[in-house]
């Protein structure tokens, strides 16, 4: 028995937690399910036939969050026979069969290495009326060979590698995502061109450590070459990447960023700590001077570069002097934004058993001082842009107050969030369009532009957003079952409908 009406396709919902890699994996999960005959549930549908949790294992409360949400779904599933629940991602790779033991109403558990198996596992669990747990120890197929349902008409993620060869003592990702596996440059560029052909304007190259890209095929300059190759793709207006690692950051990448017009002058480079002693304990193979040296070179080549970072406060053994060194580096680096975290134990990481675990109140107090320091600097840096003209790629969901304030929102080329008044263009500007406007006000985390836009350019991405289309990139996928009613071949069409 299924919850879908007889003859109608089964519906699905994907709930995503964690990093950009998970967001991109969820696009692939959606693409797989739609290729197998499922249909995305509507926003108001609280009883989809399949709910997929794509989980994160990095934060301390990840487990509690997952099992809490699974608990909320149990009575819903009890009332809707045939509903299925699947758990994937990093927490699934870590907890494996324990998930079904703790939450026996879960139907499928799959890991980070076998996303492509999900439709088969769902069908098998439905047929056998028993939970299916399949975790692979290494990558089954590179995720980018899988079909993808993109969430944005104007911006797309493109994986260049998966896994990580670093051994940071606080991080559980390498044990869950595996060793680094690199895609061939031609495959990456083909995916980028496919996205641009669909109207996408901005691509973010994605990897746990993009700067080590090429390690598998023996070219330490491969990432810089990849950036330059992206610069030759007509119609691709913005190229970003995340995340690099300071130990692998080379001068050729800085040159490629500065010399390739469509590569944005924005750099997200995790610091984690400004203390050499803490960096050593974290097994981060660079020191504060090396980090600041990279920033100095970046700014020399690109004075307008916006540099963002990640910082962990309260790592085991961190002293007040260590913390002060972090504040010193923050002040010298002049970040435009920082993602700040209180250290939390992750079972299975070396740091979890280190001596010198700090009391919560000490970590909290340092965290608050760090936030104050970061915001003082980001506000000062943002105020320098008041009166400047910025190019904004109009986005969906970036401005939580847009409906109330009447503004629209998007990202400048340097990655800063801009809320702008559409002025006489109200009702005409679409997500995916390009607007030039003048900054009138700065806050620590965003810019406002409250005057009349200087220019508005309609784009193919805006056309797609207006038509309700999202890019879909095909993959190589054989032998997956389909569910629901058989698809009927549509009548031949021309124009926009043909490219849906």
N, C-alpha and C positions, 0 to 999 in steps of 0.2 A: 504494500500500500504506500502511495506517495502523497505528499501534500499538494503537488501540482494537479490541476484539473485534468481529467482524461484528455489526452491529445495535445495538451499544451506543454511547452518546454519548462523544465525545472529552473527555478531562479536561484541566484547566488548573491552573497554579500562577502566582501573581504574587509577585515578589520586589521589595520596595520599599526605596529608599534616599532619605534626605534629609528634607525639611521636612514640616510638616502638609499643605501643599498637595499634595505627592506622595502622602501617605497617603490623602487624599481622592480624588485622581485614581485611585488603585489601586482604591478602592471602585467607581468608575465603570467601570474596566476590567473588574472582576469582573462588574458588572451587565450590561455589554454582552455579554460572553462567555456568560453564562448565558441572556440573552435570545436569543442566536444558537444555543443548544442545547448548549453545553459544560457540564460538571459539574466543580465544584471537586475537585481531587485530594485524597485522604486524607492525613493527616499523615505516614503511613508510606510513602506512594507516592513513590519517588524517580525514577520514570520517567513523569511526566505526558506527555500528548500535546503540550501547548503550555506552554512556560515563557516568561513575560513579565517582563523586567527593566524596572522603572520607575526611571529613574536620576536622579542629582543631579550638578550640575556645579560646586557651590560649593566643595567642599574639594579640596585639591591632589591627594589620592590617589584621587579619584573614578574617573579613567581606569583607573588600575592595578587598582582593585577590580573594575571591570566586566570588563576584559579577562582578569583572573585567573579570575573566575567563568565567563566564557565558555569559557576554556581547559579548565576542569574538566568542563564539560558536553560538550565535543567527543567524547570517547570514548563517553560515554553515548548521545549521538545516533547515533554510528556503529553502536552495537549495537542501536539501535531505529529502523529505517527508518520514516519517516513522522512522527517527532517534529519539532516546529517550535519555533524560538527567535525571540522578538520582543524588540526593544529600543526603549523609548520614554523620554519624559521629557526633562529639560534637556540631558543629555549627548548624547542622540540629536539634539536640535534643533541642538546645536553641531557635532557631528562628522559628522552626515549619512552620506553614502556611505562615508566613511572607515571606519565600523564594519564594513561588509561587506568592505572591502578588507583590514582587519586581521584580521577573523574571518569568512572566507567561508562558514562553516557557519551563519551567522545568516540567517534566512529573511525577516524583516520589520524595517524600521526606520521608526518613526513619531515625529512630534514632539509638542510641547506644544499645538499648535493644531488637531490633527486626531485626537484620541483616538477619536472616533466611527468612524473609518475602519478600526480594527484588525480586526474580523471579516472585512470585505471583503478587506483586504490578506492576511490569513492564507489565505483561500479562494483568492485569486488566485495566491499563491505556491505553494500546493499543486497547483493546476491546471496552472500553467506550469512547475513544478519549477525556479523561478528566484527569486532574492531580489527583494523589493519594497521600495523606498525611497520614502517619500512624506513630504516636509516642507513644510508651508505657512508662509508668511511672516506670516499674520495669522489670527485666530481663525475657524475654519470654522463652528462652532456653539457657543453658550455651553455649557460642560461640564454645567451643571446641568439642561440639557434631556435629558441622557442617563440611561438607567436606572442605578440604583445598588444594589449589594449592600453594605449597611452591616455593619461589623465589630462593632458594639456594640448591645446591646438598650437601653442606658440613655443613651448620649451620642452625638450626631451632629454632623458638620461640615456647615456650610451656607456655600457660597461666595457672597459678596456682590459680589465683583469679581475679575477676573484681570488680570495685568499690572501695570506700575508706571511712573509718569511721572518718578520720581526718577533721578538720574544719579550715584549714589555710586560713587566711583572704584575701590572694591574689589569691586564686585558685578557679576556677569555676568547676573543674573536678568532685568533689563529687556530685554536683547538676545535672550533666549531665550523669555521669556513675553510680550513685546510691550508696547505702551502699555496703560494702564489701560482696561478695559471694565467698566462698571457694570451690574449687573442692576437691573431695575425693582423698587421696594420690594414691590409686590404679588406678584411672582413669588417673592421671598425669603420673604415671610410665608406664602405658600401651601405652600412646601416645609417650613417650620418646622411649620406645622399638620399636614401629612401625617406628619411624624416623631412629633409628639405623639400623633396618632391611633394610631400603632403602639406607643405606650407609652414613647417616649423622654422622659426627664426633663430632660436637659441638652443645650443646643445651643451650639456655638461658631461665631460668625460669622467667616468666614475671608477674608482678602485680604492682598495684599502690603503695602498701606497702607490699613487700614480707615478711618482718619480723613479721607482724601481722597474717600471714597465720596460720590457725588453730583456730582463734577466734570463728568461727561459730560452730566448733565441740569440743571446750573446751580443746584444747591442745596447750599451749603456747610454747611448745618445738617442734611443728610439723615441722617447717621449717628446723631446724637442722637435724631432723630425715629424712626429704625428701632429703636433700643433701647427707646424708650417704647412703640412698637407691639408689640414682643415681650412687654412687660409685661402686655398685655391678652389674651394667649393663655392660656386656661384649661388647666391641666395642665402647663404649662411651668414647671418649678421653678427652673432655673438657666440663666442666659445669660452666656456669656463671649465674648471676641473677641480676635483676634490677627491681625496685629500693627499697632499704631498707630505713627505717626511723630511725633516731638515738634514738628516744624514745623507740622503741621496740627492739633495738639491744641487744641480750643477749650473754653471754659468751659461751653458747653451740654452737651457730652458728660459732663463731670464732674457737672453737675446731673442729667442723665438717669441716670447710674450711681447717684447718691445717692438719687434719688427714685423709682426703679423697683424694687420689692421683689425681683423675681426676677433682676435683674442682679447678678452676684457682685461683691463688693468686692475684686477682684483685677485687677491691671493689669500686663501685660507690655509694657514700653516700652524699646526698645533705646537704650542710651547710646552704645555703640561706643568712645568715648574721653572722658575728662574734660578734655582739653587743647583749648582753642580753636584752637590752631595745627593740631593733628592733625585736628580736626573740619573745619577749612577745607580741608585737603589731601584729606580724604575726600569733600569736597563735600556735607557734612551741613549743611543750612542752619539750624542753631540753634547756640547756644553753651551752655556749662555752666550759666551763670546762668539761662537760659531753661528748661533741663531741670529744674534744682532748683526753679524757681518753679512748674512744673507739679506736681511732687511735693508741694510745700507746699500748693497748692490742693486736691489730691486728699485729702491727710490732714486738711485742715481740714474738708472735706465728709464724709469717711469715715475717722475715726480708726483703724478696724480694718483698713484696706486693706492688702493684701499686694502689694508691688510687686516685680516681677522684671525682669530686663534681659539684654541681650547686650553683651559687651565684647570688643573685639579688642586683643590685645597685639602690639607689634612692628611696627606699620604703618611703611612707609618714612619715614625722617626722624624717627621718634619719639625724643626725647632722654630722659635720666633725669628731667629736670624735667617733661617732658610726662607721663611715666609716674606721677610723684608726684602730679600734678594728678588723674589718674584715680583713684589711691588716695584722695585727698582727697574726691572726689565720692562714691566708694563709701561712705566712712565717714559722710558727711553724709546720703546717701540712705537708708541702712539697709535695703538690699534683703533680701527674704525668700529670694531665690535668684538666681543669676546663671549664665547660659550663657557660658562664657569660651572664647575661641579664640585660638590663635596665628595671626598673619597668615600666609597662604600665597598665593603668586602664582597668579593665574588668567589664563592667556593670553586676550587680547582685552579685558582691563580696563586702564584708564589707570594704575592703581597698579602693574601688573606691570612697567612700564618707567620708573617713577620712580627718581630718584637716592635714595641713602640706604637701600638695602635692608640690613636688619640681620643680623648673624651669628646663626646658629641658637642658639648658646650664650647670647647676650644675651637673645634672645626667651624662651628656656626659663627663664632665671633670673628674669626679670620675671614670667613666667607663674606660676611657683611662688610668688612673693611675692603676686601678686594672689589666687591660690587661698587662701592662708593668711589674707589680709585678709578676703576674702568669707566664708570659713567661720567666722572669729571673730565676724563680725557676724550671720550667719544663725543661728548657735548661740545667741547672746545673744538675738536676737529670738524664736527658738523657745522658749527657756526661760521667757519671759514668759507663755507659754500653759499652762504646767504648772498643773494644778488647774482649768483652764477646761473647760467643756463644748463639744464641737464636734459639728456635724452632718456625718456621713460618708455619701457616696454610694458604696456598696460596688462595687468594681471587680474586673476580671480582670487578672492579670498585673502588677499594680503592686508586689506584694511578692515578691521573688525567694526569700525565706527562709520564706514563709508555711507551706509544707508541713512544714518542719523545726520551726518554732517553734509551730505550731498556731494562729497568728494569721490574721486576714483583713485586707485592706487596701482603702483607697479614698481619695478626696479630700474634704477639708473644703471649705466654701463658698469660702474664700479661696484654694483651690488647693493648700494644703499636703497632703503625703502623710501619711496616718495609718495605722499598723499597730495593729489592736485585737484584743483577746481577745473571742471571741464568748460566752464564759461559758456560761450555761445555754441560750443560743440556738444553740449549736453544732449544725450540721446543719440548721438552720432558716433561717438568713440566707442569702440568695442574692445574686449579683451583680445590681445594679440596685435593691436594697432600700436603705432609709434607716435609719441607726443613729445614735443620740445616745450619746456616751460621754465620759468625762472623761480629759483628757491627764495621764499619770503620769510621762512622761519625754520629754526633748527631745534630739535630735541635730542636727547642722548641716543635714541634708537631709530629716529626717522627724520625726514625733512618734509616740510609743507611748501606747496607752491599755490598760493591763493589768487594769483592774477590770471588774466586771460592766457590760455596757451598760445605760444608763439607759432606753432605749426602742429598739424595733425596729418599723419600719413596712414591711409587705409592699407591693409596688408591681406595676403591670402590667409594668414592665420586668423585674422579678424573675421574674414568671410566665413571660415570654417566654424568659428565660435558662434557667429550669428546664425548659421544654419544648423547648429547643434551637432556638428560632426567632431570626432576626435580621431587623431591618426592611429592607424593600426599597421604594424609591421609584421609581415608573415615570418614564419620560421620553418624549419625542416622537422616535420613531425609525422610519424607513420604509425598506423595501427591503433589509434586511440578510439575507444568506443564513443558513439554519440548517444545522447539521451533525448527524450521528448519526441515530438512529432517530426517525421522526416521533412527536410527542407525542400521547398518547391523552387525550381529554377525560375528566377525572375525573368520577366520579359525584357528584351534589350532596351537599354536606355541611353540617353546621351546627356551631355552637360554635367552639372554638379552631382546628380544622383549616381552617375556612373562611377564617381570617384569616392563614394561613401565608404 
